Amino acid sequence: MTEGLTLISTRDRLSANPSINSGFFRRVALNCSLAAQRSMDLTERQKQLLREIIESYIESGIPVGSETIEKESNMGVSPATIRNDMVRLTALGYLRQPHTSAGRIPTSMGMKFYVDQLMEERSLSLKDEVSIKEELKEPTDRFDRLLKQVTRSLASQTHALALATDEDGEIYASGMANILDIPEFYDIDITRTVLAMLDKAEIIQQIFGMLTLEDQIKILFGEELNMPYLEGCGFVVAKYQSSMHTGMLGVIGPSRLNYPVVIPTMRYFSQLLSEIAKI
């Protein structure tokens, strides 16, 4: 289970962010309640199966069938048992069956349950930590230059689109080429929508504004934002803060972002930038 990670927003953000659709919070509260009830109905085997399916989908990006799980996992149960459990996980809302495919992919509820309950984070190697620290501590007399360095390094580490904002709401971005290599972004409408967001500060601020004062990191899914063409996208956002500077960091990619890697990477960048920003 991942600590210090908030997956859904709370209603008290409405007063601070009147532009956010209140219907979003009603849906989140309902989904949270349903998820809590349904998770109690899962057996340990079903939780293991859900983890196997999600991690296979994160790696391949294609629907996962029972044959794949039987061949690649060590669950030690029959294909019929796997299929029955997949039907159960689908009925409970953790998986869905796209189009006529025999395989399944996780829903946003399934992904959130995975991150909160099943995922094992993969910490940055000492080599990567030292490399990032040295890169970001290169002398610079302007904070905007530091944020540009941060987004370049964050994009390189996560293989996604990286964002940063300062206290004035200026947006810094890097890694646009990264998302062009991801199958989900072969759809020109999705790519155009994501890249257009970089020129719309109010949208970026609305997304970052879903982070409460208590949140360290938050995961959001495009379908929660009620914006066309973002349904297949995932967002991981974090804050940095010091006596000198405050702002947000973000990573945008497909909903199957490699969360075991992205989340600890975001946490490290947030903590490191908070330390550097004191200077």
RASUL-V398088 format. One record per residue. PHI is phi in radians with two decimals (999 if undefined). Layout:
{{PHI} {PHI}}
This chain:
{{999} {-1.59} {-1.62} {1.22} {-2.10} {-1.78} {-1.79} {-2.41} {-1.49} {-1.93} {-1.14} {-1.20} {-1.35} {-1.05} {-1.19} {-1.47} {-2.32} {-1.11} {-1.32} {-1.35} {-1.09} {-1.12} {-1.06} {-1.01} {-1.22} {-1.13} {-1.14} {-1.10} {-1.07} {-1.14} {-1.10} {-1.09} {-1.12} {-1.13} {-1.09} {-1.11} {-1.19} {-1.24} {-1.08} {-1.22} {-1.55} {-1.48} {-1.43} {-1.07} {-1.14} {-1.18} {-1.14} {-1.11} {-1.09} {-1.06} {-1.10} {-1.06} {-1.14} {-1.13} {-1.20} {-1.17} {-1.19} {-1.01} {-1.33} {-1.76} {1.35} {-2.08} {-0.96} {-1.84} {-1.76} {-1.11} {-1.11} {-1.09} {-1.12} {-1.08} {-1.37} {-1.78} {-1.89} {-2.01} {-1.28} {1.22} {-2.20} {-1.31} {-0.99} {-1.13} {-1.15} {-1.07} {-1.09} {-1.11} {-1.19} {-1.14} {-1.10} {-1.12} {-1.13} {-1.23} {-1.10} {-1.44} {1.70} {-1.48} {-2.23} {-2.47} {-1.90} {-1.29} {0.94} {-1.82} {-1.11} {-1.38} {-1.51} {-2.19} {-2.28} {-1.28} {-1.47} {-1.10} {-1.14} {-1.13} {-1.11} {-1.14} {-1.12} {-1.06} {-1.12} {-1.39} {-2.08} {-2.01} {-1.29} {-1.95} {-1.17} {-1.97} {-1.12} {-1.08} {-1.22} {-1.04} {-1.07} {-1.16} {-1.06} {-1.12} {-1.08} {-1.13} {-1.08} {-1.16} {-1.14} {-1.40} {-1.66} {-1.09} {-0.98} {-2.62} {-1.67} {-2.34} {-1.20} {-1.12} {-1.17} {-1.12} {-1.13} {-1.13} {-1.12} {-1.06} {-1.16} {-1.10} {-1.20} {-1.13} {-1.10} {-1.15} {-1.29} {-1.74} {0.99} {-2.44} {-1.53} {-1.90} {-2.25} {-2.57} {-2.25} {-1.84} {-1.15} {-1.63} {1.48} {-1.15} {-1.87} {-2.10} {-2.45} {-2.71} {1.69} {-0.99} {-1.17} {-1.06} {-1.26} {-1.19} {-1.59} {-1.73} {-0.89} {-1.04} {-1.70} {-1.20} {-1.27} {-1.10} {-1.17} {-1.16} {-1.11} {-1.07} {-1.12} {-1.14} {-1.19} {-1.15} {-1.06} {-1.16} {-1.72} {-2.12} {-1.02} {-1.16} {-1.25} {-1.06} {-1.14} {-1.15} {-1.14} {-1.13} {-1.19} {-1.37} {-1.42} {-1.44} {-1.07} {-1.49} {-1.31} {-1.72} {-2.43} {-2.36} {-1.88} {-2.24} {-2.08} {-0.96} {-1.13} {-1.33} {-1.47} {1.00} {-2.14} {-0.99} {1.28} {-1.77} {-1.03} {-1.63} {-1.82} {-2.15} {-2.26} {-2.13} {-2.19} {-2.57} {-1.97} {-2.23} {-2.76} {-2.56} {-1.21} {-1.76} {-2.50} {-2.56} {3.11} {-2.25} {-2.12} {-2.63} {-2.25} {-2.12} {-2.83} {-1.26} {-1.10} {-1.67} {-0.85} {-1.35} {-1.01} {-1.03} {-1.71} {-1.13} {-1.12} {-1.14} {-1.16} {-1.09} {-1.09} {-1.15} {-1.09} {-1.07} {-1.17} {-1.17} {-1.14} {-1.09} {-1.25} {-1.15} {-1.17} {-1.30} {-1.32}}
